[in-house]
Amino acid sequence: MSDPILIEVCVDSVASAVAAERGGAERVELCSNLLEGGVTPSAGLIELVRARTSIGLQVMIRPRGSDFCYTPEEFETMKRDIVAAKNLGADGVVLGILNADGSVDIERTRELVELARPLNVTFHRAFDMSADLFRALESICATGADRLLTSGGAKTALQAVEQVARLVEAARGRIPIMACGGINHLNAKSIIEQTGVREIHVGLRSPVASPMLHRNPELSIGTAAECEYPRFQVLEENVLSLHRAVALART
């Protein structure tokens, strides 16, 4: 009998982390600023999520949004954030560094992987922004990272199931491939069966109304005016629906 499919949920709040655990997720990836794809969360958020949940806690190590080519100062920030995550009880970290030519920065990634031990390390979707996915896969294996997160270089995993399947085959068991990108209870079973992945990474965020009664329509503090008041949160029932769908998958 095949091992069960592991569900990892991307969260940016204590409420979402708790909902993910109650819905049956085995792990959460904790980030802040998901509007920019996720950056390193605060120490306070890491500490509180660790205190309120017992499932695996992966902490995003990304000093800023935009690209994945980092300055020496940003690299030093990543190292310090890894140490902080370890001290706050994280089970793993999530990171990725590219060179300017789109190749994986093997040397600096390996340094971060070694610094993170004994925590596990996920190489994130910086991989999907690399110049050559299969060359990048070999580079990531060389860094010692423990898993690779990918949508196959496309916006969603469903658009790239054949590519993800080829990556699983090319990995040859050296590193687990975790599929991501638009996965939900409607398509998870198909994606798992077509690709052969045993881990999936999901967002499942739903809009939650702001409690603010007074609003200033003339001013937006953030750069995205349409996101000034709406918030997004993972709901337990959506994770439960995914968990039930995944249970039906077979590979």
C-alpha positions as YAML, in Angstrom:
chain: A
units: angstrom
residues:
- id: 1
  name: MET
  ca: [0.00, 0.00, 0.00]
- id: 2
  name: SER
  ca: [1.33, 3.45, -0.91]
- id: 3
  name: ASP
  ca: [2.24, 5.97, 1.74]
- id: 4
  name: PRO
  ca: [-0.42, 8.64, 2.32]
- id: 5
  name: ILE
  ca: [-0.13, 11.96, 0.50]
- id: 6
  name: LEU
  ca: [1.32, 14.71, 2.69]
- id: 7
  name: ILE
  ca: [-0.50, 18.05, 2.65]
- id: 8
  name: GLU
  ca: [1.39, 21.26, 3.35]
- id: 9
  name: VAL
  ca: [-0.61, 24.49, 3.65]
- id: 10
  name: CYS
  ca: [0.88, 27.93, 3.10]
- id: 11
  name: VAL
  ca: [-0.22, 30.25, 5.94]
- id: 12
  name: ASP
  ca: [0.46, 33.78, 7.10]
- id: 13
  name: SER
  ca: [-1.38, 33.86, 10.43]
- id: 14
  name: VAL
  ca: [-1.99, 31.89, 13.60]
- id: 15
  name: ALA
  ca: [-5.65, 31.43, 12.66]
- id: 16
  name: SER
  ca: [-4.76, 29.91, 9.29]
- id: 17
  name: ALA
  ca: [-2.15, 27.60, 10.85]
- id: 18
  name: VAL
  ca: [-4.64, 26.32, 13.41]
- id: 19
  name: ALA
  ca: [-7.28, 25.80, 10.70]
- id: 20
  name: ALA
  ca: [-4.77, 23.87, 8.57]
- id: 21
  name: GLU
  ca: [-3.97, 21.52, 11.44]
- id: 22
  name: ARG
  ca: [-7.62, 20.96, 12.32]
- id: 23
  name: GLY
  ca: [-8.39, 20.26, 8.67]
- id: 24
  name: GLY
  ca: [-5.84, 17.45, 8.52]
- id: 25
  name: ALA
  ca: [-2.69, 19.07, 7.11]
- id: 26
  name: GLU
  ca: [0.57, 17.51, 8.20]
- id: 27
  name: ARG
  ca: [2.65, 20.64, 7.76]
- id: 28
  name: VAL
  ca: [2.43, 24.41, 7.27]
- id: 29
  name: GLU
  ca: [4.73, 26.80, 5.48]
- id: 30
  name: LEU
  ca: [4.69, 30.05, 7.45]
- id: 31
  name: CYS
  ca: [5.21, 33.30, 5.52]
- id: 32
  name: SER
  ca: [4.37, 36.96, 5.65]
- id: 33
  name: ASN
  ca: [3.38, 39.23, 2.75]
- id: 34
  name: LEU
  ca: [1.86, 36.62, 0.46]
- id: 35
  name: LEU
  ca: [1.01, 39.42, -1.99]
- id: 36
  name: GLU
  ca: [4.69, 39.25, -2.97]
- id: 37
  name: GLY
  ca: [4.88, 35.49, -2.87]
- id: 38
  name: GLY
  ca: [5.84, 35.27, 0.79]
- id: 39
  name: VAL
  ca: [8.75, 36.63, 2.83]
- id: 40
  name: THR
  ca: [10.24, 35.75, 6.21]
- id: 41
  name: PRO
  ca: [7.65, 36.00, 9.02]
- id: 42
  name: SER
  ca: [8.35, 37.85, 12.25]
- id: 43
  name: ALA
  ca: [9.82, 36.12, 15.29]
- id: 44
  name: GLY
  ca: [6.59, 36.77, 17.17]
- id: 45
  name: LEU
  ca: [4.50, 35.04, 14.51]
- id: 46
  name: ILE
  ca: [6.82, 32.02, 14.36]
- id: 47
  name: GLU
  ca: [6.77, 31.68, 18.13]
- id: 48
  name: LEU
  ca: [2.99, 31.90, 18.41]
- id: 49
  name: VAL
  ca: [2.29, 29.49, 15.55]
- id: 50
  name: ARG
  ca: [4.70, 27.02, 17.15]
- id: 51
  name: ALA
  ca: [2.90, 27.39, 20.47]
- id: 52
  name: ARG
  ca: [-0.58, 26.90, 18.97]
- id: 53
  name: THR
  ca: [0.12, 23.99, 16.58]
- id: 54
  name: SER
  ca: [1.84, 20.62, 16.79]
- id: 55
  name: ILE
  ca: [2.23, 19.77, 13.08]
- id: 56
  name: GLY
  ca: [5.34, 20.42, 11.01]
- id: 57
  name: LEU
  ca: [6.34, 24.07, 10.82]
- id: 58
  name: GLN
  ca: [8.36, 25.25, 7.82]
- id: 59
  name: VAL
  ca: [9.50, 28.88, 7.96]
- id: 60
  name: MET
  ca: [10.05, 30.91, 4.81]
- id: 61
  name: ILE
  ca: [13.53, 32.44, 4.61]
- id: 62
  name: ARG
  ca: [13.22, 35.21, 2.04]
- id: 63
  name: PRO
  ca: [14.45, 38.69, 2.95]
- id: 64
  name: ARG
  ca: [12.33, 40.54, 0.38]
- id: 65
  name: GLY
  ca: [9.98, 40.14, -2.55]
- id: 66
  name: SER
  ca: [11.01, 40.39, -6.21]
- id: 67
  name: ASP
  ca: [13.80, 38.18, -7.61]
- id: 68
  name: PHE
  ca: [15.97, 35.54, -5.92]
- id: 69
  name: CYS
  ca: [19.41, 37.02, -6.63]
- id: 70
  name: TYR
  ca: [20.57, 38.32, -3.25]
- id: 71
  name: THR
  ca: [23.21, 40.81, -2.13]
- id: 72
  name: PRO
  ca: [25.78, 39.85, 0.53]
- id: 73
  name: GLU
  ca: [23.75, 41.77, 3.11]
- id: 74
  name: GLU
  ca: [20.55, 39.94, 2.15]
- id: 75
  name: PHE
  ca: [22.39, 36.62, 2.35]
- id: 76
  name: GLU
  ca: [23.60, 37.50, 5.83]
- id: 77
  name: THR
  ca: [20.01, 38.35, 6.77]
- id: 78
  name: MET
  ca: [18.90, 34.91, 5.56]
- id: 79
  name: LYS
  ca: [21.54, 33.24, 7.73]
- id: 80
  name: ARG
  ca: [20.43, 35.13, 10.81]
- id: 81
  name: ASP
  ca: [16.76, 34.35, 10.09]
- id: 82
  name: ILE
  ca: [17.58, 30.63, 9.84]
- id: 83
  name: VAL
  ca: [19.22, 30.72, 13.27]
- id: 84
  name: ALA
  ca: [16.20, 32.57, 14.66]
- id: 85
  name: ALA
  ca: [13.79, 30.02, 13.17]
- id: 86
  name: LYS
  ca: [15.78, 27.18, 14.72]
- id: 87
  name: ASN
  ca: [15.71, 28.86, 18.12]
- id: 88
  name: LEU
  ca: [11.94, 29.43, 17.87]
- id: 89
  name: GLY
  ca: [11.13, 25.75, 17.28]
- id: 90
  name: ALA
  ca: [10.71, 25.48, 13.52]
- id: 91
  name: ASP
  ca: [10.97, 22.02, 12.00]
- id: 92
  name: GLY
  ca: [12.32, 23.26, 8.70]
- id: 93
  name: VAL
  ca: [13.05, 26.25, 6.51]
- id: 94
  name: VAL
  ca: [12.10, 27.14, 2.95]
- id: 95
  name: LEU
  ca: [14.56, 29.01, 0.75]
- id: 96
  name: GLY
  ca: [16.08, 29.45, -2.69]
- id: 97
  name: ILE
  ca: [18.87, 31.46, -4.29]
- id: 98
  name: LEU
  ca: [19.57, 31.99, -7.99]
- id: 99
  name: ASN
  ca: [22.49, 33.48, -9.84]
- id: 100
  name: ALA
  ca: [21.92, 36.36, -12.26]
- id: 101
  name: ASP
  ca: [21.97, 33.94, -15.21]
- id: 102
  name: GLY
  ca: [19.07, 31.94, -13.79]
- id: 103
  name: SER
  ca: [21.13, 29.04, -12.48]
- id: 104
  name: VAL
  ca: [20.93, 27.81, -8.89]
- id: 105
  name: ASP
  ca: [23.50, 29.39, -6.56]
- id: 106
  name: ILE
  ca: [24.83, 26.04, -5.34]
- id: 107
  name: GLU
  ca: [27.55, 27.35, -3.04]
- id: 108
  name: ARG
  ca: [25.42, 29.78, -1.03]
- id: 109
  name: THR
  ca: [22.41, 27.46, -0.97]
- id: 110
  name: ARG
  ca: [24.58, 24.65, 0.38]
- id: 111
  name: GLU
  ca: [25.88, 27.00, 3.08]
- id: 112
  name: LEU
  ca: [22.31, 27.76, 4.18]
- id: 113
  name: VAL
  ca: [21.35, 24.07, 4.12]
- id: 114
  name: GLU
  ca: [24.29, 23.20, 6.37]
- id: 115
  name: LEU
  ca: [23.51, 26.10, 8.70]
- id: 116
  name: ALA
  ca: [19.89, 24.94, 9.00]
- id: 117
  name: ARG
  ca: [20.74, 21.43, 10.21]
- id: 118
  name: PRO
  ca: [19.22, 19.51, 11.88]
- id: 119
  name: LEU
  ca: [16.16, 21.23, 10.36]
- id: 120
  name: ASN
  ca: [14.96, 20.03, 6.96]
- id: 121
  name: VAL
  ca: [15.19, 22.37, 3.97]
- id: 122
  name: THR
  ca: [12.78, 22.95, 1.09]
- id: 123
  name: PHE
  ca: [14.05, 24.67, -2.06]
- id: 124
  name: HIS
  ca: [11.08, 26.81, -3.07]
- id: 125
  name: ARG
  ca: [9.69, 28.14, -6.35]
- id: 126
  name: ALA
  ca: [12.80, 30.09, -7.14]
- id: 127
  name: PHE
  ca: [13.29, 26.79, -8.98]
- id: 128
  name: ASP
  ca: [10.39, 27.64, -11.30]
- id: 129
  name: MET
  ca: [12.11, 30.92, -12.19]
- id: 130
  name: SER
  ca: [15.38, 29.21, -13.15]
- id: 131
  name: ALA
  ca: [16.71, 29.12, -16.71]
- id: 132
  name: ASP
  ca: [16.71, 25.33, -17.04]
- id: 133
  name: LEU
  ca: [14.53, 23.24, -14.73]
- id: 134
  name: PHE
  ca: [16.35, 19.97, -15.20]
- id: 135
  name: ARG
  ca: [19.78, 21.52, -14.74]
- id: 136
  name: ALA
  ca: [18.42, 23.31, -11.67]
- id: 137
  name: LEU
  ca: [17.13, 19.99, -10.30]
- id: 138
  name: GLU
  ca: [20.65, 18.54, -10.45]
- id: 139
  name: SER
  ca: [22.05, 21.63, -8.75]
- id: 140
  name: ILE
  ca: [19.50, 21.46, -5.96]
- id: 141
  name: CYS
  ca: [20.31, 17.81, -5.35]
- id: 142
  name: ALA
  ca: [23.94, 18.88, -5.00]
- id: 143
  name: THR
  ca: [23.07, 21.42, -2.29]
- id: 144
  name: GLY
  ca: [21.73, 18.78, 0.09]
- id: 145
  name: ALA
  ca: [18.22, 20.26, 0.21]
- id: 146
  name: ASP
  ca: [15.55, 17.82, 1.39]
- id: 147
  name: ARG
  ca: [12.70, 18.58, -1.02]
- id: 148
  name: LEU
  ca: [11.84, 20.66, -4.05]
- id: 149
  name: LEU
  ca: [8.67, 22.74, -4.42]
- id: 150
  name: THR
  ca: [7.50, 23.29, -7.98]
- id: 151
  name: SER
  ca: [4.58, 23.93, -10.30]
- id: 152
  name: GLY
  ca: [6.64, 22.63, -13.20]
- id: 153
  name: GLY
  ca: [7.55, 26.14, -14.29]
- id: 154
  name: ALA
  ca: [3.93, 27.05, -15.02]
- id: 155
  name: LYS
  ca: [1.45, 29.17, -13.11]
- id: 156
  name: THR
  ca: [-0.35, 26.06, -11.84]
- id: 157
  name: ALA
  ca: [0.55, 22.42, -11.43]
- id: 158
  name: LEU
  ca: [-2.47, 21.43, -13.51]
- id: 159
  name: GLN
  ca: [-1.01, 23.29, -16.49]
- id: 160
  name: ALA
  ca: [2.28, 21.41, -16.16]
- id: 161
  name: VAL
  ca: [1.42, 17.90, -14.98]
- id: 162
  name: GLU
  ca: [3.60, 16.33, -17.66]
- id: 163
  name: GLN
  ca: [6.54, 18.52, -16.72]
- id: 164
  name: VAL
  ca: [6.12, 17.76, -13.00]
- id: 165
  name: ALA
  ca: [5.95, 14.05, -13.81]
- id: 166
  name: ARG
  ca: [9.20, 14.35, -15.77]
- id: 167
  name: LEU
  ca: [10.84, 16.09, -12.83]
- id: 168
  name: VAL
  ca: [9.71, 13.31, -10.48]
- id: 169
  name: GLU
  ca: [11.24, 10.79, -12.87]
- id: 170
  name: ALA
  ca: [14.45, 12.80, -13.26]
- id: 171
  name: ALA
  ca: [14.83, 13.11, -9.48]
- id: 172
  name: ARG
  ca: [15.09, 9.30, -9.28]
- id: 173
  name: GLY
  ca: [14.23, 9.28, -5.60]
- id: 174
  name: ARG
  ca: [17.14, 11.56, -4.67]
- id: 175
  name: ILE
  ca: [14.84, 14.37, -3.57]
- id: 176
  name: PRO
  ca: [11.04, 14.45, -3.11]
- id: 177
  name: ILE
  ca: [9.16, 16.69, -5.51]
- id: 178
  name: MET
  ca: [6.30, 18.62, -3.88]
- id: 179
  name: ALA
  ca: [3.72, 19.91, -6.36]
- id: 180
  name: CYS
  ca: [2.12, 23.33, -5.93]
- id: 181
  name: GLY
  ca: [0.18, 25.98, -7.79]
- id: 182
  name: GLY
  ca: [-3.61, 26.14, -7.77]
- id: 183
  name: ILE
  ca: [-4.12, 22.73, -6.15]
- id: 184
  name: ASN
  ca: [-7.51, 22.23, -4.49]
- id: 185
  name: HIS
  ca: [-10.06, 19.52, -3.70]
- id: 186
  name: LEU
  ca: [-11.29, 19.50, -7.30]
- id: 187
  name: ASN
  ca: [-7.97, 18.78, -9.01]
- id: 188
  name: ALA
  ca: [-5.66, 17.30, -6.36]
- id: 189
  name: LYS
  ca: [-6.47, 13.66, -7.09]
- id: 190
  name: SER
  ca: [-5.81, 14.09, -10.81]
- id: 191
  name: ILE
  ca: [-2.55, 15.97, -10.27]
- id: 192
  name: ILE
  ca: [-1.24, 13.38, -7.82]
- id: 193
  name: GLU
  ca: [-2.12, 10.47, -10.08]
- id: 194
  name: GLN
  ca: [-0.65, 12.08, -13.18]
- id: 195
  name: THR
  ca: [2.61, 13.23, -11.60]
- id: 196
  name: GLY
  ca: [3.41, 10.63, -8.97]
- id: 197
  name: VAL
  ca: [4.14, 13.22, -6.26]
- id: 198
  name: ARG
  ca: [3.60, 12.23, -2.64]
- id: 199
  name: GLU
  ca: [3.52, 15.76, -1.24]
- id: 200
  name: ILE
  ca: [1.39, 18.75, -2.24]
- id: 201
  name: HIS
  ca: [1.59, 22.40, -1.22]
- id: 202
  name: VAL
  ca: [-1.62, 24.43, -1.20]
- id: 203
  name: GLY
  ca: [-2.88, 27.93, -0.45]
- id: 204
  name: LEU
  ca: [-6.65, 27.46, -0.03]
- id: 205
  name: ARG
  ca: [-7.08, 31.04, 1.12]
- id: 206
  name: SER
  ca: [-10.58, 32.47, 1.33]
- id: 207
  name: PRO
  ca: [-11.55, 36.15, 1.62]
- id: 208
  name: VAL
  ca: [-12.51, 37.28, 5.10]
- id: 209
  name: ALA
  ca: [-14.35, 40.56, 5.67]
- id: 210
  name: SER
  ca: [-12.52, 43.30, 7.54]
- id: 211
  name: PRO
  ca: [-14.06, 44.20, 10.92]
- id: 212
  name: MET
  ca: [-13.47, 47.89, 10.22]
- id: 213
  name: LEU
  ca: [-16.66, 49.97, 10.20]
- id: 214
  name: HIS
  ca: [-14.93, 53.25, 9.43]
- id: 215
  name: ARG
  ca: [-13.04, 53.34, 6.13]
- id: 216
  name: ASN
  ca: [-11.14, 56.08, 4.35]
- id: 217
  name: PRO
  ca: [-11.86, 55.76, 0.62]
- id: 218
  name: GLU
  ca: [-9.36, 58.50, -0.23]
- id: 219
  name: LEU
  ca: [-6.25, 56.78, 1.04]
- id: 220
  name: SER
  ca: [-4.48, 53.43, 0.65]
- id: 221
  name: ILE
  ca: [-1.56, 52.72, 2.97]
- id: 222
  name: GLY
  ca: [-0.39, 49.76, 0.89]
- id: 223
  name: THR
  ca: [0.58, 49.72, -2.77]
- id: 224
  name: ALA
  ca: [-2.46, 47.63, -3.77]
- id: 225
  name: ALA
  ca: [-5.51, 49.76, -3.03]
- id: 226
  name: GLU
  ca: [-7.91, 46.87, -3.64]
- id: 227
  name: CYS
  ca: [-6.27, 44.94, -0.79]
- id: 228
  name: GLU
  ca: [-6.52, 47.70, 1.81]
- id: 229
  name: TYR
  ca: [-9.42, 46.09, 3.69]
- id: 230
  name: PRO
  ca: [-10.04, 42.55, 2.39]
- id: 231
  name: ARG
  ca: [-8.07, 39.81, 4.14]
- id: 232
  name: PHE
  ca: [-7.53, 36.16, 3.32]
- id: 233
  name: GLN
  ca: [-7.46, 33.17, 5.62]
- id: 234
  name: VAL
  ca: [-7.28, 29.39, 5.40]
- id: 235
  name: LEU
  ca: [-10.56, 27.80, 6.46]
- id: 236
  name: GLU
  ca: [-10.70, 24.43, 8.19]
- id: 237
  name: GLU
  ca: [-13.52, 23.13, 5.99]
- id: 238
  name: ASN
  ca: [-11.49, 23.72, 2.82]
- id: 239
  name: VAL
  ca: [-8.55, 21.75, 4.18]
- id: 240
  name: LEU
  ca: [-10.93, 18.96, 5.19]
- id: 241
  name: SER
  ca: [-12.35, 18.84, 1.66]
- id: 242
  name: LEU
  ca: [-8.85, 18.59, 0.22]
- id: 243
  name: HIS
  ca: [-7.90, 15.90, 2.72]
- id: 244
  name: ARG
  ca: [-10.89, 13.79, 1.67]
- id: 245
  name: ALA
  ca: [-10.06, 14.23, -2.02]
- id: 246
  name: VAL
  ca: [-6.42, 13.33, -1.50]
- id: 247
  name: ALA
  ca: [-7.39, 10.16, 0.36]
- id: 248
  name: LEU
  ca: [-8.91, 8.89, -2.89]
- id: 249
  name: ALA
  ca: [-5.73, 9.41, -4.90]
- id: 250
  name: ARG
  ca: [-3.58, 6.48, -5.91]
- id: 251
  name: THR
  ca: [-0.22, 6.31, -7.67]
...
